[in-house]
Amino acid sequence: MDERRTPPPQRRPMDELPRFPHDSPSGEVALANDHEVATGGRTTIADPAVAKVAAIAARKVPGVYSLGTGTGRALGAIRDAVGGSDLSQGVQVEVGETQVAVDIVLVAEYGHPLTGVADQVRAAVYHGVQELAGLQVIEVNVEITDVHVPGLNDPKSPDKSRTAG
């Protein structure tokens, strides 16, 4: 038997390693333009990541009280009470290789024009998903299932539920 072995590869200090073409001397990556793409790998952005981005964008719109249906919000309250949270509640996405379709269910705040809220949510989701996920948004469907009226929809406090006697 031949006892020859290949010697282990020599490790080089970090300063001697080849750098990416657009790396700056400080180590930060600087792309030449927005269209330049690195080669040699694949990026997959999963549905839950896109849904979370869409939900955060939608929640920032004035006039959005909450995302999800009444049942979904009730389950979300239970989940929050036990220490979990679902930031993408009320959002469904279908992610393809380069495109995404988004469905959002929400409760609007009273006093905000509903079609205006829907249009602003649509615009915010288009922008947020395209900017952060890099996917082409082909549609954003918005369903407003309820309107929150402050004081009317809020749980009653024990003092208000008692009758004066």
FENSUL-V201824 format. One record per backbone hydrogen bond with DSSP energy under -1.0 kcal/mol. CO is the residue of the C=O (numbers start at 1). NH is the residue of the N-H. Records with the same first field share a line. If there is no record, write none. Layout:
BEGIN
CO: NH  NH
END
This chain:
BEGIN
13: 16
20: 23
22: 30
24: 27
28: 24
33: 36
46: 50
47: 51
48: 52
49: 53
50: 54
51: 55
52: 56
53: 57
54: 58
55: 59
56: 60
58: 61
61: 64
63: 109
66: 107
69: 73
70: 74
71: 75
72: 76
73: 77
74: 78
75: 79
76: 80
77: 81
78: 82
79: 84
80: 83
86: 89
88: 91
90: 105
92: 103
94: 101
98: 136
99: 96
100: 138
101: 94
102: 141
103: 92
104: 143
105: 68
106: 145
107: 65  66
108: 148
109: 112
113: 117
114: 118
115: 119
116: 120
117: 121
118: 122
119: 123
120: 124
121: 125
122: 126
123: 127
124: 128
125: 129
126: 130
127: 131
128: 132
129: 133
136: 100
139: 102
141: 104
143: 106
146: 108
148: 110
149: 152  153
157: 161
END
